[in-house]
């Protein structure tokens, strides 16, 4: 595999740095159990199938029988409980993630861009003490913009000339491509993208990127 030279690594979160589906299933179940118009809470498998989607598409996929407005109301309720729980308890970090972030951040600035609510990335930082590794982050919950535009915001804000995006789904790949940023697939995550540079384990990233 050829070496990718970069001056900044931008990460997706779900399926790339951690797997929080068990915790989301638990917390969403707590909220949705009290909602009379919800037939059932999503399973872990159902949640994994929508990871990476923005709130509108995610709620439509999980609850096609409710209105957009009701979906957004429930999404905010679920995210508030989810963020509270994750801030205290964290979730499942992929093996080697902490070592990877420690080693990478000693030479390169690191960033996160995710299709998540405004409190989700801070919850990841609080739950695992990972905030010290990252220079900046962005999300749809804060900007209202799609992932490609949020990638571009981080690139511009931090004056990156050779950024690379690491994610695990086709949406991540398409967003990076739209933003004009090279992509590396986290093949251990939730999706698959053929014919792109990929890593089977997080620490393999150290073997394929170099500081410009």
URURSUL-V478751 format. One record per backbone hydrogen bond with DSSP energy under -1.0 kcal/mol. NH is the residue of the N-H (numbers start at 1). CO is the residue of the C=O. If there is no record, write none. Layout:
nh = [NH:NH]
co = [CO:CO]
This chain:
nh = [4:6:7:9:10:11:12:15:16:17:18:19:24:25:26:27:28:29:30:31:32:33:34:35:38:47:48:49:50:53:58:59:60:61:62:63:66:71:72:73:74:75:76:77:78:79:80:81:82:83:84:85:86:87:89:90:92:94:97:100:101:102:103:104:105:107:108:111:112:113:114:116:120:123:124:125:126:127:128:129:133:134:135:138:140:141:142:143:144:150:151:152:153:154:155:156:157:158:159:160:164:165:166:167:173:174:175:176:177:178:179:181:184:185:186:187:187:189:191:199:204:205:206:207:208:209:210:212]
co = [208:210:162:109:164:111:166:18:13:13:13:92:20:21:22:23:24:25:26:27:28:29:31:32:35:43:44:45:47:50:54:55:56:57:58:59:63:67:68:69:70:71:72:73:74:75:76:77:78:79:80:81:82:83:85:86:19:17:94:96:97:98:99:100:101:104:104:9:136:11:138:114:117:119:120:121:122:123:124:125:130:131:110:112:114:116:139:139:140:146:147:148:149:150:151:152:153:154:156:155:8:182:10:184:169:170:171:172:173:174:175:176:165:197:167:185:199:186:168:185:201:202:203:204:205:205:4:6]
